[in-house]
Amino acid sequence: MYKIGTKISISAFLFIVIIGIFFTAVFSPFSTEKPRKSAENTYNTNCGSCHLVPDPTKIPKSIWENSVLPEMAARMGYGNSTKSSYPSPEIPMIDSTEWNQIEHYILSLAPDSIPNVPSRKGRTEELSQFKSSLQTLGNPNIAGAITNIQYDTVSGYLFTANVYGQVREWRNRFSITKYFDSPVVSTILKKDTLYLTEIGIMKPSEDARGAIYAMHQGKVTSLFTKLHRPVYTEISDLNEDGKNEIIICEFGNYTGELSMLVQKGSTFEKKTLLSLPGSIKVEVVDMNNDGKKDIVALFSQGREGIYIFYQKENLQFDVEQVITLEPEYGSSWFSLLDYNNDGQLDIVLVNGDNADYSLFLKPYHGIRLFISEGNNAFEQKWFYPINGATRVMAEDFDQDGDMDFAVSSFFPDFKNAPEEGFVYLENKDPAPYSFVPHSTKKAASGNWLVMDKGDFDQDGDVDIILGNFQLFASEKIQTDKKHDFLYLENNAIKNNSSPFNL
């Protein structure tokens, strides 16, 4: 999840609402000879023209009144709200009667409060599958600012990066002497070349200052610049011509895109795959078994959900949205897995962004498991609520033959359950989706932004490491010392080798 301070989910919802309203107003003009549509029809038509209609009951009335609706009004040319940086149109996109219908309809349904049920406090068992330790890399005065953790299974290298533009590899105590101008959010090793993605501006912005570099034999070369807040990168030879393509999630802000860099001689040419903000993660796999590599992408903005880009010929793609979620859910991460061992890929996804206009604990945040029904149709079979769920990893951590889940949260309930910054869901019975949650008190000592897995201590089981980004939330965390990492050493196989220390 690279959404530090980002305006996502609801902000994107507002953007899509406006677009829907605009097209409705232009192509479906109101006729005075016909009765006005009901408030519900007005809301459904304008707000559901291109995405799932947001449920007014999922946001408290006070937040609608004081935050979301003023933002909507400003973007549609009503009111004098100074809360939005979005360029407000001079001419309203809908007439005042329709706007009032939408506003009154939402407020008539919005509840005064939304209970955060079920109670999270004390529901998790003590984490015993893993031995947990808090660790700091380098200067303790700049600890708690980690922006990236990526483990390379081929080399065994674990790369980390922080907000100050510093990149390190733990095993060889390797550090890139060149400090990048902004945080590095992706480090991918391909043979003897390290590809690094720099975000540019972390806060919401329309400025495209991100970049991708290649490091070979100590030399850093710029491959492409002016990327719009890139947050995730994948490198793969999609068409198997011997040259890697670079797939980039340009999260953006009001605008953004999923893009791809195609090598043309000694340079790269950029191609837009889907011009939407909020792209946050991709995986490359053959989803329709036609022998070609496809792209599975998560978008976390207004048109929230999972998209599959089916490759045809010459790096051309057909795109289909296979999972659609309401825009207030704030999806953060996903992983592909074959949960039920039927030979078809399933999807586990977490929702939990809470850095938007609607800052409250949301009972619909958590982990969702979508099982393939064939032909890339997916049905949600299981949901487990976790406040602010940010990243998820699927693995048979306890080596008992079924899939367990590790979930990190950047927005946990700091007051009642701060230890749920990390939750290990142990699979007890796959068929009825029976899981037992575990946590560690050490997770309450950080704000865990990034997470990765790997056999770090080389003992045959899969360990977990979480990166702490505590700069924006230190007042919420009960600790007198900042740490960089929470290391979870798996006990599935007893380790007789040297302990893993960063």
C-alpha positions in Angstrom: 0.0 0.0 0.0 1.6 3.2 -1.1 -1.1 5.6 -0.2 0.6 7.6 2.5 -1.6 10.6 2.9 -3.4 9.9 -0.3 -7.0 10.9 -1.1 -8.3 7.7 -2.4 -11.5 5.6 -2.5 -14.0 8.5 -1.6 -12.1 11.1 -3.5 -12.1 8.9 -6.6 -15.8 8.2 -5.9 -16.4 11.9 -6.1 -14.6 12.2 -9.4 -16.5 9.3 -11.0 -19.8 10.7 -9.6 -19.1 14.0 -11.3 -18.3 12.3 -14.7 -21.5 10.3 -14.5 -23.4 13.4 -13.6 -21.9 15.3 -16.5 -22.7 12.7 -19.1 -26.2 12.3 -17.7 -26.7 16.0 -17.9 -25.4 16.3 -21.5 -27.0 13.3 -23.1 -30.2 13.0 -21.0 -31.5 16.6 -20.6 -34.4 17.2 -18.3 -37.7 17.8 -20.0 -40.2 20.1 -18.3 -43.0 18.1 -19.9 -42.2 15.1 -17.8 -42.3 14.7 -14.0 -39.0 14.9 -12.2 -37.4 11.7 -11.3 -37.5 10.6 -7.7 -34.5 11.4 -5.5 -33.5 7.7 -5.5 -33.6 7.5 -9.3 -31.6 10.8 -9.6 -29.0 9.4 -7.2 -28.8 6.0 -8.9 -28.7 7.5 -12.4 -26.0 10.1 -11.7 -23.9 8.1 -9.3 -24.2 4.7 -10.8 -23.6 5.4 -14.5 -20.2 3.9 -14.5 -19.5 2.2 -11.2 -21.4 0.6 -8.3 -23.7 3.1 -6.5 -22.2 4.0 -3.2 -24.3 3.0 -0.2 -25.3 6.2 1.8 -25.6 4.1 4.9 -21.9 3.2 5.0 -20.8 6.7 5.9 -22.0 8.6 9.0 -24.3 11.6 8.4 -21.9 14.1 9.9 -19.1 13.0 7.6 -21.4 13.3 4.6 -22.4 16.8 5.7 -19.0 18.2 6.7 -16.7 16.5 4.3 -17.9 14.4 1.4 -20.9 16.5 0.3 -19.0 19.9 0.4 -16.3 18.2 -1.7 -18.9 17.0 -4.2 -20.5 20.5 -4.3 -17.1 22.2 -4.9 -16.3 19.8 -7.8 -19.7 20.3 -9.4 -19.6 24.1 -9.2 -21.7 24.6 -6.1 -20.7 26.4 -2.9 -17.4 28.0 -2.0 -15.7 25.1 -0.4 -12.0 25.6 0.1 -11.4 22.0 1.2 -10.9 20.8 -2.4 -7.9 21.3 -4.6 -9.9 20.0 -7.6 -10.5 22.8 -10.1 -14.2 23.6 -9.7 -16.1 24.2 -12.9 -17.6 27.6 -13.5 -20.9 26.2 -14.7 -22.6 23.6 -12.5 -22.8 20.2 -14.1 -26.4 19.5 -12.9 -29.2 21.9 -11.9 -29.8 22.8 -8.3 -32.9 20.7 -8.1 -31.1 17.5 -8.9 -28.2 18.4 -6.6 -30.6 19.0 -3.8 -32.3 15.7 -4.5 -29.0 13.9 -4.3 -28.0 15.7 -1.1 -31.3 15.1 0.7 -31.5 11.5 -0.4 -28.0 10.7 1.0 -28.7 12.5 4.3 -32.1 10.9 4.7 -30.4 7.4 4.7 -27.1 8.1 6.3 -26.9 6.9 10.0 -25.7 9.1 12.9 -22.9 6.6 13.5 -21.6 3.2 12.2 -20.6 0.8 15.0 -17.3 -1.0 14.4 -18.6 -4.5 15.0 -17.8 -7.1 15.8 -15.5 -5.9 18.7 -11.9 -6.4 17.8 -10.5 -6.0 21.3 -9.0 -9.2 22.7 -10.3 -11.4 19.8 -6.9 -12.6 18.6 -4.8 -15.4 20.1 -1.1 -14.8 20.9 1.1 -15.4 17.9 3.0 -18.6 18.4 3.7 -19.7 14.8 6.3 -16.9 14.6 8.9 -15.5 16.9 8.6 -11.7 16.7 11.4 -9.1 17.0 11.6 -5.3 16.4 14.7 -4.3 14.5 16.3 -1.1 13.2 18.6 -0.7 10.2 21.2 2.0 10.2 20.7 5.3 11.9 18.0 5.1 14.7 17.4 8.8 14.4 15.7 8.3 11.0 14.0 5.0 11.9 10.3 4.4 11.2 10.3 5.7 7.6 10.3 2.5 5.5 8.6 2.8 2.1 9.6 -0.5 0.5 10.5 -4.1 1.3 11.0 -6.6 -1.5 12.6 -10.0 -1.3 14.1 -11.6 -4.4 13.7 -15.4 -4.1 16.3 -16.2 -6.7 19.2 -14.3 -5.2 18.0 -14.3 -1.6 18.5 -10.5 -1.5 16.2 -8.4 0.7 15.9 -4.8 -0.5 14.6 -2.0 1.7 14.0 1.7 1.1 13.0 4.7 3.2 11.4 8.0 2.8 14.7 9.8 2.6 15.5 8.1 -0.8 17.9 5.5 0.6 18.0 1.9 -0.7 19.8 -0.9 1.1 20.3 -4.7 0.7 20.5 -6.3 4.1 22.7 -9.4 3.5 25.7 -7.7 2.1 25.0 -4.5 4.0 24.8 -3.0 0.5 23.7 0.6 0.3 23.3 2.7 -2.9 25.4 5.8 -2.2 23.2 8.0 -4.5 20.2 9.2 -2.5 17.1 9.5 -4.6 15.2 12.8 -4.6 12.0 11.0 -3.4 11.2 7.7 -1.8 11.9 4.5 -3.8 8.7 2.2 -3.7 9.9 -0.7 -5.8 13.1 -2.6 -6.2 13.2 -5.5 -8.6 16.3 -7.6 -9.4 16.5 -9.1 -12.9 19.7 -11.1 -13.3 22.5 -8.5 -12.7 20.3 -5.4 -13.0 18.3 -3.7 -10.2 15.3 -1.7 -11.3 14.2 1.1 -8.9 11.0 3.1 -9.0 10.9 6.5 -7.4 7.5 7.9 -6.5 8.1 11.6 -7.1 5.6 13.2 -4.8 4.0 11.1 -2.0 1.1 13.3 -1.2 -1.9 13.6 -3.6 -0.7 15.6 -6.6 -1.2 15.9 -10.3 2.5 16.5 -10.7 4.3 13.7 -12.6 7.7 13.5 -11.0 8.2 9.8 -10.6 10.9 7.9 -12.4 12.4 4.4 -13.1 16.1 3.7 -12.9 18.3 0.7 -13.7 21.4 0.0 -11.6 24.1 -2.2 -13.2 27.5 -2.7 -11.7 27.1 0.3 -9.5 26.0 2.7 -12.2 22.5 4.1 -12.0 20.8 5.0 -15.3 17.5 6.8 -15.8 15.1 4.8 -17.9 11.9 6.9 -17.9 10.8 10.0 -16.1 7.6 12.1 -15.6 5.6 9.2 -14.1 2.5 10.1 -12.2 3.0 8.9 -8.6 4.1 5.3 -9.5 3.5 3.0 -6.5 4.2 -0.5 -7.9 6.2 -1.9 -10.8 6.3 -5.4 -12.4 8.9 -6.5 -15.0 8.2 -9.3 -17.4 8.8 -10.4 -21.0 5.1 -10.3 -21.8 5.4 -11.3 -25.5 8.5 -13.5 -25.0 10.6 -11.6 -27.5 13.7 -11.5 -25.3 13.1 -8.0 -24.0 11.4 -7.1 -20.7 8.4 -4.8 -20.5 7.9 -2.6 -17.4 4.4 -2.4 -16.1 3.8 0.6 -13.9 0.9 1.4 -11.5 0.7 5.2 -11.8 -1.6 5.7 -8.9 -1.9 9.4 -9.6 -4.5 11.5 -7.8 -7.5 12.8 -9.7 -6.0 11.3 -12.8 -3.7 8.3 -13.2 -3.2 5.2 -15.3 -1.8 1.7 -15.6 1.0 2.0 -18.1 3.7 -0.1 -19.7 7.2 0.7 -21.0 8.2 -1.1 -24.2 11.8 -1.2 -25.2 12.6 0.4 -28.5 16.3 0.1 -29.2 18.1 1.8 -26.3 15.1 3.7 -25.1 11.6 3.0 -23.8 8.3 4.0 -25.2 5.3 4.4 -22.9 1.9 2.9 -23.6 -1.2 3.5 -21.6 -3.1 0.3 -20.7 -6.0 1.9 -18.8 -6.4 5.6 -18.1 -7.8 5.5 -14.5 -6.4 6.7 -11.2 -5.8 4.3 -8.4 -3.8 1.4 -10.0 -1.9 -0.1 -7.0 -0.7 -3.6 -7.8 -0.4 -6.0 -10.7 0.5 -9.7 -11.2 1.5 -11.3 -14.5 0.0 -14.8 -15.3 -1.8 -16.6 -18.1 -5.4 -16.3 -16.8 -7.2 -17.8 -19.8 -4.8 -20.6 -20.6 -4.1 -19.5 -24.1 -0.3 -19.5 -23.7 0.0 -15.7 -23.5 0.9 -13.8 -20.4 -1.9 -11.6 -19.0 -2.0 -8.8 -16.5 -4.2 -8.8 -13.4 -4.5 -5.4 -11.9 -6.1 -3.8 -8.8 -7.5 -0.3 -9.0 -8.5 1.3 -5.7 -10.3 4.4 -6.9 -13.9 5.0 -8.0 -14.0 2.1 -10.4 -12.6 -0.1 -7.7 -11.9 -3.7 -8.3 -9.8 -6.3 -10.2 -9.2 -6.0 -13.9 -7.7 -8.6 -16.2 -5.8 -7.5 -19.3 -5.9 -10.4 -21.7 -3.0 -10.3 -24.1 -3.7 -10.8 -27.8 -0.9 -10.1 -30.3 1.9 -7.5 -30.3 1.3 -6.4 -26.7 -2.4 -5.6 -27.4 -4.9 -6.3 -24.6 -8.6 -6.8 -24.0 -9.6 -5.6 -20.6 -12.4 -7.0 -18.4 -13.3 -6.0 -14.8 -13.9 -9.3 -13.0 -14.4 -8.0 -9.5 -16.3 -4.7 -8.8 -16.5 -3.1 -5.4 -18.1 0.0 -4.0 -15.9 3.0 -4.1 -15.8 3.6 -0.4 -14.1 0.2 0.3 -10.6 1.5 -0.3 -8.9 -1.7 -1.7 -5.2 -1.9 -1.0 -3.7 -5.2 -2.1 -4.4 -8.6 -3.6 -2.7 -11.9 -4.3 -3.5 -14.7 -6.6 -3.7 -18.3 -5.2 -5.3 -21.6 -5.8 -7.1 -21.8 -2.5 -9.2 -25.0 -3.1 -6.6 -26.8 -5.3 -8.9 -27.1 -8.3 -6.4 -25.8 -10.8 -8.0 -22.3 -11.1 -6.6 -19.1 -9.7 -8.6 -17.5 -6.9 -8.1 -13.9 -5.5 -7.6 -12.7 -2.0 -8.0 -9.0 -1.5 -7.9 -6.5 1.3 -9.8 -3.3 1.8 -8.6 -0.7 4.3 -7.6 2.7 3.1 -8.7 5.2 5.7 -6.8 8.4 4.7 -9.6 10.1 2.9 -12.5 12.4 3.6 -14.2 9.8 5.7 -12.0 9.1 8.7 -13.7 6.5 10.8 -13.3 2.8 11.6 -15.2 1.0 8.9 -16.8 -2.4 9.6 -16.5 -3.4 5.9 -12.7 -3.1 6.0 -10.9 -6.5 6.0 -9.9 -9.5 3.9 -12.0 -11.0 1.2 -11.6 -14.3 -0.6 -13.0 -14.6 -4.1 -13.2 -18.1 -5.5 -13.0 -18.8 -9.3 -16.3 -20.1 -10.8 -14.6 -20.8 -14.1 -14.1 -18.5 -17.1 -12.6 -15.9 -14.8 -15.8 -15.3 -12.9 -15.2 -14.9 -9.2 -17.5 -15.1 -6.2 -16.8 -13.7 -2.7 -16.9 -16.7 -0.4 -15.4 -15.3 2.8 -14.9 -12.0 4.6 -13.0 -11.3 7.8 -13.1 -7.8 9.3 -9.8 -6.1 10.0 -9.6 -2.3 10.5 -7.5 -0.6 7.9 -6.3 -3.8 6.2 -3.4 -2.8 3.9 -1.5 -5.9 2.6 -2.2 -9.6 2.4 0.0 -12.6 1.6 -1.1 -16.1 1.0 1.1 -19.0 2.0 1.1 -22.4 3.8 3.0 -20.8 6.7 2.5 -23.7 9.1 3.1 -26.4 6.4 -0.1 -28.3 7.1 -1.3 -28.4 3.5 -3.7 -25.4 3.3 -3.4 -21.7 2.7 -3.0 -19.3 5.6 -3.1 -15.5 5.3 -0.9 -12.7 6.7 -2.5 -9.3 6.9 -0.9 -6.0 7.8 -2.9 -2.8 8.6 -1.7 0.8 8.3 -5.0 2.0 9.9 -5.8 -0.3 12.8 -7.9 0.6 15.8 -5.1 2.2 17.6 -7.2 2.7 20.7 -8.7 -0.7 21.2 -6.7 -3.2 19.2 -3.3 -1.6 18.1 -1.8 -5.2 17.9 -4.0 -5.8 14.8 -1.4 -3.9 12.8 -0.5 -7.5 11.9 -3.0 -10.4 11.9 -2.0 -14.0 11.1 -5.1 -16.0 10.0 -4.3 -19.7 10.6 -6.4 -22.0 8.3 -8.1 -24.7 10.4 -10.5 -26.0 7.9 -10.4 -24.8 4.2 -13.9 -25.9 3.1 -15.9 -23.9 5.6 -13.3 -21.1 5.6 -12.5 -21.6 9.3 -9.6 -19.4 10.4 -8.1 -18.5 13.8 -6.6 -15.0 14.2 -3.3 -14.4 15.9 -1.4 -11.2 16.7 1.6 -10.1 18.7 1.9 -7.1 21.1 5.0 -6.0 19.3 2.8 -5.0 16.3 1.5 -2.2 18.5 4.9 -0.6 18.4 4.8 0.5 14.7 2.6 1.7 11.8 3.1 -1.1 9.2 3.0 0.2 5.7 4.7 -2.5 3.7 5.2 -6.3 4.1 6.9 -9.2 2.3 7.6 -12.8 2.9 10.6 -15.2 2.2 12.8 -17.7 3.8 15.1 -15.1 5.2 17.0 -17.3 7.6 17.3 -20.1 5.0 15.8 -22.9 7.2 13.1 -24.1 4.8 10.0 -22.2 6.0 8.6 -18.8 5.0 9.2 -15.8 7.3 7.6 -12.4 7.2 8.9 -8.9 7.6 6.9 -5.6 7.9 8.2 -2.1 7.4 7.3 0.7 9.7 6.2 4.1 8.5 5.6 6.0 11.7 6.1 9.6 10.6 2.4 10.4 10.3 1.1 8.3 13.2 3.6 8.5 16.0 1.2 10.1 18.4 -1.2 7.1 18.0 1.4 4.4 18.8 2.3 3.6 22.3 6.1 3.3 22.1 9.1 5.2 23.3 11.3 4.1 20.4 10.9 4.0 16.7 11.8 0.8 14.8 12.2 0.1 11.1 11.0 -3.5 11.0 8.9 -6.2 12.6 10.5 -9.5 11.8 8.4 -12.6 12.2 10.6 -15.8 12.2 8.6 -18.8 11.3 8.8 -21.7 13.7 7.4 -24.4 11.3 11.0 -25.7 11.0 13.3 -25.2 13.9 16.2 -22.9 12.9 19.7 -24.1 13.8 21.4 -21.5 11.7 22.4 -17.9 12.7 19.5 -15.6 13.5 18.3 -13.1 10.9 19.2 -9.6 11.9 18.9 -6.5 9.8 
